[in-house]
Amino acid sequence: MSFSSGAVGILSFSYVSCIGVFRAEINGKGASAYVDAATQSYIKTFDGVHEVYESKEFATKEGVSGDDTSVNWMGFWHEDRHFIDCIKEGRQPLTHFADAAKTMELVDHIYRLGS
């Protein structure tokens, strides 16, 4: 997908994989990040900077709450905590159903373009 800013988005996924491990590659202008939630995550820049993080360590960086890596290392503890706090306080979560609906509209649009 090409965006008006000139950025290009590519999404590749599989419905048949059953290994249960989250992996992602994110490429941007001048840098790339590679995430393997089960092992290591790293960031490479085109000027040679290479940062490596143990994925369990990376998920709890910056002094965030929920530092028990046995429950937090896949990265969803904070999202769940935010959602629960918003429900308790009557606030709109940062991400919500309206966002999900927009995402599904985009997926449907991409699907129709490819048909």
ZIPE-V880853 format. One record per backbone hydrogen bond with DSSP energy under -1.0 kcal/mol. CO is the residue of the C=O (numbers start at 0). NH is the residue of the N-H. E is the energy in kcal/mol with one decimal. If there is no record, write none. Layout:
BEGIN
co,nh,e
CO,NH,E
CO,NH,E
END
This chain:
BEGIN
co,nh,e
0,8,-3.1
2,5,-2.2
6,2,-3.0
21,36,-2.4
23,34,-3.1
25,32,-3.1
27,30,-1.0
29,45,-2.3
30,27,-3.2
31,43,-2.9
32,25,-2.9
33,41,-2.6
34,23,-2.4
35,38,-1.6
38,54,-2.7
40,52,-3.1
41,33,-3.0
42,50,-2.6
43,31,-2.9
44,47,-1.8
48,44,-2.4
50,42,-2.5
52,40,-2.9
53,57,-2.8
54,58,-1.9
56,59,-1.1
57,60,-1.3
66,68,-1.2
67,70,-1.9
67,71,-1.4
68,72,-1.4
71,74,-2.6
75,79,-2.6
76,80,-2.7
77,81,-2.7
78,82,-2.4
79,83,-2.6
80,84,-2.6
81,85,-2.4
82,86,-2.3
83,87,-2.5
84,88,-2.1
85,90,-2.2
95,99,-1.8
96,100,-2.7
97,101,-1.7
98,102,-2.2
99,103,-2.4
100,104,-2.1
101,105,-2.2
102,106,-2.5
103,107,-2.6
104,108,-2.3
105,109,-2.6
106,110,-2.6
107,111,-2.4
108,112,-1.9
109,113,-1.6
END
